[in-house]
Amino acid sequence: MHGQRLDKWLWFARILKSRTLAARLVGEGHVRINGHKTDQPAKIISPGDVLTIALERQVLVLKVLDPGTRRGPYVEAHLLYEDLTARAGDIPQ
């Protein structure tokens, strides 16, 4: 298995518009990897990792499927992850 820098992956997956914004979001502590908070944009993530990303208006829960090799169109970017956000909301209280 190979990995990818967290900030770069967030940009490749089109979660954020720029790598600078991705690095800032991570640096401010708004991202968790497998439940552990990180503030290191250079942290390496691998397929199977689950990211919890607190954006301004929503929280995303994404399972990394592939590290990616470039920032492609939305259809290609969507293949890099599985969106678990809806399932997280289905947990009974």
N, C-alpha and C positions, 0 to 999 in steps of 0.2 A: 504494500500500500504506500502511496505517496501522499503528501500533504500540501497545504497552501497557506500562505500568510492570511490571517483573519481579515485584515483590512482589504487586501486584494480580492479575497473571495467575496466579501460583501459587495464590492464594486462589480466583479465579474457576474455575480448573481442578480445584479440590478436592484439590490435592496436600497442602495444609496446612489445618488447621481455622480459622485466623485470619490476618488480614493482618499482625498483629504477629508471629506465629510465622514467617511467610514472610520478613518484613523481617529478623528475627533470624538465620534460617538463611542468608540471602544475606550479611548483614553479617559473619557468622563465616567466610565464604569457602567455603561448602559447595555452591556452584552455579557451573557453568561454562556459558558461552554460546559455542557453536561452538568448544569446546576451550579457551577463554580464561577463566581464573578471574576472578570479579568479587566485589566486596564492596559494591556499590552497589545498594540496593533500588530506586532510581528509574531504573535503567538501562532503556532502551527496547528491547523485543524485538519482532520482526516475524515474520509467517508465513515459514516456511522455516528459522528459527533452530533449532538443536539444543541442548537443555539437558541437562546432566548434573547430577543432583541427588543428593547424598550424604545420605540420611536415616539415622536411627539404626540401622536394621536392614537396609537395602537401598540400592542405587544404582539410580536411574531414569534412563533415556535417553529423552527425549521430543522429538519434532519438533513445533514450534508450527505449527498449521494456521490458527488464527484468534485474534485478540486478545480476543474476547469483549466483551460489553457489560454483563453482570451475573453474579452468582453464582447459577446456576440449579441444578436437580436434577442428579444424577449423569449421567443420560443426556445432558443438554445439555452438561454440563461435559466429558464424554468426547469430544465433537465438536471441542473446542478443540485436541486434540493427537493425534499418532500415537505409540503406545508402541513404541519401538525397543529396549527393554530385552532382550527375548528374543533378538533378532537379534544384539545385542552379545555375548551368551553363546555364540553359535554360531560364533564366529571360531576357527578351528583354531590350536592352540598350536605 
